[in-house]
Amino acid sequence: MTEPIDVVAMTEPDRARERRRELRESISDAALELVVARGLDSVTVDEIARSANVSRRTFFNYFPSKAAACIPQTYHPDAESVELLLTDRSVSTMSAVARFLWCHVVMAHSGTRHFDTFHDIWRNEPGIRPEVQAVLAGTETHLASLVARRDGHPPGAVEPAAVASAAVAILRVAVEQWRTDEAPELLESRIREAFVAVTESVRGPGTASAGQDRTGS
């Protein structure tokens, strides 16, 4: 959950950011409500804007499309998770990345109001897929930069890019599996299952499981 906002202590830039956040949420709320009720193809940007009491221009200041407005806002991972990824040498880089992604999804699930509603739309609206893939592409770019910092690679090096690409490919499999699940809370389990399956495949049969890296706990 997000911390309460201290209105007295907020500066003018803080208040402006808070207003933008509230307006973005209002537009997204309107989009989700209309799309759940009628389907993505039957809803227009103008209808979403009217429902949110904003202009069409304001809508496009916040979202590039009606499908994008249906994606719950995601937040940057917390500093503790980032620090753990960067400094924990007790696990491999890929295991650290897997744990990082799992924790981030858990945080997003608990802190995003419309996470479960989005799951229902994601199950039934193929038009949402390009927006989901765009989010995952952004995740891959950010992850590559963190892996480079963890392992001491220069920006643009192939090693962190490969690790991030592999991790997000596994994440994509988990997200696609989750799309067909009836219970939205299963995303965390799908991510863990996908990373464990790949780890076991790489290790091969007969590898000792004692001390095995874990994705989440």
Disulfide bonds with the S-S distance in Angstrom:
none
